[in-house]
Amino acid sequence: MAKRRRSPVPAVTGVADYDRLIAGISELLEQARRATARAVNSVLTATYWDIGRRIVEFEQGGQGRAGYGEATLKRLAADLAPRLGRGFSWRNLFNMRAFYLGWEVGPGAPGRWTARVRAAEAPPGEILQTPSAISPAPVKATAFPLSWSHYVRLLAVDSPGARAFYEDEAVRGGWSFRQLDRQINSQLYERTALSRNKAKVLTEGRKPKPGDAVSPRDEIRDPYVLEFLDLKDEYSETDLEEALIRHLEAFLLELGTGFTFVARQKRLRIDDEWYRIDLLLFHRVLRCLVVIDLKTGKFTHADAGQMSLYLNYAREHMMLPGEGDPVGLILCREKSDAVVRYATGGINAQVFASKYLTRLPDEETLRREILETQRQLEAHARPGGAARPGED
């Protein structure tokens, strides 16, 4: 594979000037992408707040009895999802309703949490109260400084005091969703409240970590944004991982053992958590789904637990009548080794060994393929490296 030659720098400018031009254009595009992601998120969040308002106002014109609100949301989800897309599930509609009831928007002021009665906390039979001093006109897109993912995460915080604390800190510090999620999981609010030196705990807790950063690409590919825009949610975390899973897909399909392609980067939404199945195949002979998950580190019990979650979800929501229980395949890669594990879910171990393993590729074959593919991909990534597997 011929090495690509670098375009010569025009003689009228120096190398330093040209490099500054490249850096300036790159920075400008980065800023534009971030601004685009923020704009989409602002419109999304304001729209969902307004949808929540309309749902509450409709409920207030109804019977106002216990269970009425839940029935309304389920009916709306059944009618709206086929027409408007995946963003209108029962769970997301519930969050929109709770968001309107929990966040007040005043004239010229950004939306913020206020301790009002939420839908889930209303006494049985009580008609929910509409927030006061709210204009019936659609709320402005600039009313909410955080993304919808931020507000969904804040809705899961039970304590009103903690919720207000995390919201204020996220706005003040410009926290990404990852940073907000990490701070809530680490109980920054509780640790600060119990500490004698609150300033020190806050200062230490506010420090960002490398994993908190989110690229413009990740922001615009937030699952909620993709739902809102009704776009496909296929994407990969790294180029190397994407190349590896694509090659393994081709390898499995070419084995001649009965695999057919179903989906790649399949997003699963369980409650308010998002998961991603790297590869979903169907085995025509065994008549079952094969869930394939690629991990970049060592195999752990957490990987097995996550695969069990995938298999249970696939069994409940993806299996068709007459199909067998889904099978999981966990592929773990490291620099010097690879591990392959089959997960059986509810399949009897003896049945799996006698029936499924005679039709599925053995673990050693897959392990060797992962190592060889990884070696070729990493060689290709280096300057002057070899071609990718499958390329001339």
N, C-alpha and C positions, 0 to 999 in steps of 0.2 A: 504494500500500500504506500503510494508516494506521499512524502511529507509535504504538507501545504506550505507554500512560500508566503512570507509576510509581504504585504504591499509596501512599496518604497515610500518613504516620507518625502513630500514635495520639497524641492530644494529651497524654496522661498521661506520655509519655516524651519526652526530647529526641532530636534527630537523632543526636547523638554516642552516646547509649545504644543507639539502634536499630542504628547501624552496628557497635557492639561486639557486639551480639547476632548480627548477620549473620556477622561475622568469627569469633566463637566457634563458631557452628554449623558453619561451613565448615572450621575447623581440626579440630573434633571428628570430622567425617566423613572428612577427610583421614587423620587418625591411625587411624581404624577401618579404612579401606581398606588402609592399609599393614600394619596388624596382621593383617588377613585374608590378604593376599598372603604375609606371612611364615609364617603358620600353614599355609597350603596347601603352600608350598615345604618346610616342615619335615616334614610328613607324607609328601610325595612323596619327598624325599631318604632318609628313614629306610626307607620302603617299598622303594625301589630297592636300598638296601644289603642289606636282608633277602632280597630276591629273589636278589641276587648270592650271598649265603650259601647259599641253598637250591640254587642251581645248582652251586656248588663242592662241596657235600656230596654231591650226586647224582653228580657226576663222580668223586669219590673212591671211591664205591661201585661204579664202573664199571671199565673196562679200564685207564684211565690211560695209554694209548699216544698217540703223536703224532697229531694230527688228530682225536682223539676229542672234545675240547672244542669244536672248531669245528663238527663235525657235530651235536653236541648243540644248540648255539645255533641253527643253521639249522633244525633240526627244531622246536625250541621256537618260533622266529619264525613258521614256517609254521602251527603249530597255535594259537598264542596270538593273533596279530594279527587273524584273522577273528573271534575270540571276544571279545577285550578291547580292540581298537582299535589305532590307529597307533603307540602308544608302545612296541610290542613288536616292533620291527624287529630284525634280526640285529645291527645296529650298536648299538642302545640296550641290548640284552641283553648284548653284549660289554662295554659301559661299566659296566653294573651289576655284572657279574662282576669286572671290574678294580677297580671302586670298593671292593667288599668286600675284595679281596685287598690293596688299597693303604691303606685307612683302618681303623685299629683303634679300637674303642670299649671303654673301660674303665668299671668301675662308677662312676657319678656323674660321669664326666669326659666332655667333649665329644670327638667324633671328630676325629682328626687324622692326617695322613699319617705313615706309618711305612715305612721302607725294607725291605719284604719282597719276595719274588719275586712278580712279577705274571704274569698269564696269558700275556701276549705274550713274556715273558722266560724262561719255564720251559724247561729243556733238554728235547730230544725224549725222550719216553717217561717223563719224571718225573712222578709224581703230585703235584699241587699241595698245599701244606700249608695247613691251616686255621689262621687266627690263633688264638693261644692265649688262654685265660681268657675266652672269649666264651660268654655264656649262650645256650642255644638259644631262649630266649624272644624275641619281637619286640623290636627296639631301640626306645627311646623317641624320639618325634618331636623332642625337644629335643637329641638327641645331636649334631646337625650344625648349626653356626652359619651356614653358607653355603647358598646355593640349589643345586639340582641343576645348573643352567647353570654355576655357578662350578666345581663339581667336574668336570664334563665338560671344561671349559677347562683345569683343572689336570692332568687325565689326559693331555692332549696335550703337557705339558712333560716332556721326556725326563730332564733332570737331577733326581735326588732332592733335591739341595740347593736347586736353584732352585724346585722344587715346594713344599718346606716353607717357603721364604722367602716366596713369593707367598701361600701360604695364611695364614701368620702375619700378614702385612701386611694382607691383605684382612679378616681377622677384627678385627685391632687398629684399622684405619682405617674399618671399616664400608663397604668398597668395594662399589660396584655392580658388576654383571657388566661393564658397559661400561668402568669404570675398571680392573678386573682385566685385561680383554682389552687395553686400551691399554698398561698397564704391562708386560705380557708382550711385546707387540709392540715396545715401545720398549727392551726388554732392560734393565730397571731392575736386575735381579739382577746381570747381567754388568757393567754400568757401575759399580755400587756396588763389586763385588769388585775391579775394576781401578783404581778411583780411590784416590788418596792421601788425599783428604779425603772419606771415606765418609759422614760425618755430613751434609756439605753436599749431596752427591748424593741421599741419602735424603730430606732435608728438602725439597729442590726437587722430587724425584720424587713425593713424597706429596701435593703440592698438587693438589686436584681441579681439573678443567676444566669449563667449562659443559656440554660434551657428555656428561659422566659421569652427570649426574642422570637418574634414572628415575622417572617418575610412577607412582602406584599402579595406574593403568590399564594402563601398559606392563608392570608387574610381574605382574599377574594374567593378562595376555595373552601372557606368555612362551610361545613355542611348546611347550616341554616341559610347562608347566602345562596348556595346552590339550589336549595329548595325554593327560596323566594323567587329566584330568577328562572326556576324550572329548567335547570341545566343538569347534564350528567355529572356525576360525582366521581369519575374515575381519575385517579392521580396517584403518583408514587411519592415516597418520602425522599428517595435519593435515586440518582441516575443508575448507580450500580445495582441497587436492589431491583429497580424496574427492569434492567437488562437481564438480571439473573432470573427473575420470575417469568419473564417472557420466554427465555430460552428453555426453562424447565417445562413451561406450558407446551412449547413445540416438541420437546423431547417426549413428554408423556403422550401427546396426541399421535406421535409417529411410532410409538412402540407397537401398535397393532393389537393392543389388548382390549380395545373397546371403549376408550375414553372419548368423550365429546365435550366441546367447550360450552360453558354456560355463562360465566361472567368473570371479569377481573376487577380487582379493587372494589369488591361488593360492600357497600355500606350497610350496616345494621344499626338500627336505632332501638335501644332497649331503655325504656323510661326516658330520661334526659341524657343518657350516655350514648356516645357514638363509638362503633367498632368497625373494623375493616377486615374483610376476608380477602387475602391476596389473590386467591384463585379458586374458582368454583367449577368443578367438572362433573359430568355425569357418566357413569359406567353402564354401557348398554347391556352387557352380559349379566352383571350383578343387579342391574336396575336400581341403582342407588346414587345419591349425590356424594361427591368426594370433596370435602372442604380442605383446602391447602393453605397453610399459614407459614410464612417465612419469618424467621427471627434472626437478628444480627448478632446475638450473643450466645451464651451457653444455654442449654436446655434446663429449665427450672420447673418446679411444681406449678408456678404461676402460669406458665405456658400451657400446661396440661389442663389447668382449671379454666383458662380462657377458651381453649378448644372445646371443653365440655359445654361451656356456655353457647358456643357457636352451634354445636351439634344439637343441643336442646332446642335452640331457636329454629334451626333448619328442619328438625323433626316436626315442630309445631306449625311453622309458617310456610315452609317450602316444599315439603313432601306432597306428592300426589297419590291418590288411591292406587294401590297395587305396587308401589315402590317399597324397597327395603330401607331399613334404618340407615341414615347417612354415616359415612366413615370420615374420620379426620386424619390428616397427614401433616405432621409438624416437621418443618425443615429448619434446622438451626445451623448457621454457618459462623465459623471463626477463621482467623488467619491460617491456622495450622490443622484444623479438623472440621468435621461436619457431623451432625447427629440427625438421624431420621427416626421419627416415632409415629406409629399408627395409634390413633385413638378410636375406641370402638363405641363410646357412648353407652347405649343400653343393650348392645349386642352381646350375647353370651360368648365368653372367651373361647370356648371349645368350638362353637359354631364359626366364629371368626377365623380361627386357625385352620379349620378343615375346609371352609368354603371360600372365604374372602382372600386369604393369603395365597391361594392357588391361582387367583386371577389378577391380583394387584402386583406391581413391581416389588421385588424384595428390597429391603432397606439398604443392603450393601451396594446394589446397583445405583440407587438414588444418591447414596453418600458419595460414591466415586464421581458421579455426574456433577454434583454440586461443587466438589473440589476442583475438577478439571475446568468447569465453566468459570468459576471464580478466578482461577489462575489466568485464563485467557482474557477475561474482562479487565483484570488489573494490569496485565501486560499491555493491553490496548490503551488503557487510560494514561500510561506513561508516554512521554515524548518518544516518537519513533517506534511505538509499540506495535504489536501484531494486530491483525484484524479481529473483529468480534467473531464469536462462534456463528457459523452460518454465512459469513461474508467472504467474498473472494479477496 
